[in-house]
Amino acid sequence: QVQLVESGGGLVQAGGSLRLSCAASGPTFSSYARGWFRQAPGKERELVAAISGGANTNYADSVKGRFTISRDNAKNTVYLQMNSLKPEDTAVYYCAGGPPGIRLLDREYVYWGQGTQVTVSS
């Protein structure tokens, strides 16, 4: 059974950095699409960043130049490096896994982590 487990969330001041990790257990995810989504209170879940098995990436406009998604296929792990954090980045962050390719919609993903809270104070 596939499990995705996020870690690395927490409280940080505006301008700071955090790195989220998402480890997958079960079959190898080396060819799977991986993504990071977030959901703030009262808002819909939105894509933050996505990466294909071939390491093609896509970012939400709001995080371009500040966040970087990467993957280590040997560890079945995907990362989200978040720099220059802003209070509006506060949300629960979820990692997801889906069929090969680059997936931009949450309905395209099959596997989800439990979420990790990121809070950015002003």
C-alpha positions as CSV (number, residue, x, y, z in Angstrom):
1,Q,0.0,0.0,0.0
2,V,1.3,3.4,-0.9
3,Q,1.8,6.0,1.8
4,L,3.1,9.5,1.4
5,V,4.4,11.2,4.6
6,E,5.2,14.9,4.7
7,S,7.6,16.5,7.1
8,G,9.3,19.9,7.6
9,G,6.5,22.2,8.3
10,G,6.5,24.7,11.1
11,L,6.4,28.3,12.1
12,V,8.7,30.8,10.5
13,Q,9.0,34.5,10.2
14,A,8.4,36.3,7.0
15,G,11.4,36.2,4.8
16,G,12.5,32.9,6.3
17,S,12.9,29.5,4.7
18,L,11.6,26.0,5.2
19,R,12.1,22.7,3.3
20,L,9.3,20.2,3.1
21,S,9.9,16.6,2.4
22,C,7.5,13.9,1.2
23,A,8.7,10.3,1.4
24,A,6.7,7.6,-0.4
25,S,6.6,4.0,0.8
26,G,5.6,1.1,-1.4
27,P,6.4,0.8,-5.1
28,T,9.0,2.9,-6.6
29,F,7.7,6.3,-7.6
30,S,10.6,7.2,-9.9
31,S,8.3,7.7,-12.9
32,Y,5.3,9.1,-11.1
33,A,4.2,12.7,-11.2
34,R,4.7,14.4,-7.8
35,G,3.1,17.6,-6.6
36,W,2.7,19.9,-3.7
37,F,-0.6,21.6,-3.0
38,R,-1.7,23.9,-0.2
39,Q,-5.0,24.9,1.3
40,A,-5.4,28.0,3.5
41,P,-8.4,28.4,5.8
42,G,-11.5,29.3,3.8
43,K,-9.8,28.8,0.5
44,E,-9.7,26.0,-2.1
45,R,-6.7,23.7,-2.4
46,E,-4.3,25.0,-5.0
47,L,-1.3,23.6,-6.8
48,V,2.0,25.0,-5.6
49,A,4.5,23.0,-7.7
50,A,4.6,19.9,-9.8
51,I,7.4,17.7,-11.1
52,S,7.4,14.9,-13.6
53,G,9.5,11.7,-13.4
54,G,11.9,13.4,-15.9
55,A,12.2,16.4,-13.5
56,N,10.1,18.8,-15.6
57,T,8.6,21.4,-13.3
58,N,5.7,23.7,-13.1
59,Y,5.0,26.4,-10.4
60,A,2.1,28.6,-9.4
61,D,2.8,32.2,-10.3
62,S,2.6,33.2,-6.7
63,V,5.7,31.1,-5.8
64,K,7.9,31.4,-8.9
65,G,11.4,32.4,-8.0
66,R,10.9,31.6,-4.3
67,F,10.0,27.9,-4.2
68,T,11.8,25.0,-5.8
69,I,10.5,21.5,-6.2
70,S,13.0,18.6,-6.6
71,R,13.0,14.8,-6.3
72,D,15.4,12.1,-5.2
73,N,14.1,9.0,-7.0
74,A,16.6,6.7,-5.1
75,K,14.8,7.8,-1.9
76,N,11.3,8.0,-3.3
77,T,11.2,11.5,-1.9
78,V,10.2,14.9,-3.2
79,Y,11.2,18.2,-1.7
80,L,9.8,21.7,-1.6
81,Q,12.4,24.3,-0.8
82,M,10.5,27.5,0.2
83,N,12.5,30.8,0.5
84,S,11.4,34.4,1.1
85,L,8.3,33.1,2.8
86,K,5.3,35.5,3.1
87,P,2.3,35.4,5.5
88,E,0.1,34.5,2.5
89,D,2.1,31.3,2.2
90,T,0.5,30.1,5.4
91,A,-1.5,26.9,4.7
92,V,-1.6,23.2,5.1
93,Y,0.8,21.7,2.5
94,Y,0.0,18.4,0.9
95,C,2.2,16.2,-1.3
96,A,0.6,14.0,-3.9
97,G,1.6,11.3,-6.4
98,G,0.0,10.5,-9.7
99,P,0.5,8.7,-13.0
100,P,3.6,9.6,-15.1
101,G,3.7,13.0,-16.7
102,I,3.3,16.4,-15.2
103,R,0.0,16.8,-13.4
104,L,-1.4,20.2,-12.6
105,L,-4.9,19.4,-11.3
106,D,-5.6,17.8,-7.9
107,R,-8.0,15.3,-9.5
108,E,-5.2,13.9,-11.5
109,Y,-3.4,12.7,-8.4
110,V,-4.1,9.3,-6.8
111,Y,-2.0,9.4,-3.6
112,W,-2.0,12.1,-0.9
113,G,-0.1,12.7,2.2
114,Q,-1.8,13.8,5.5
115,G,-0.6,17.4,5.2
116,T,1.9,19.5,7.1
117,Q,1.1,23.0,8.5
118,V,3.2,25.9,7.4
119,T,2.7,29.2,9.3
120,V,4.5,32.4,8.3
121,S,4.3,35.2,10.8
122,S,4.6,38.9,9.8
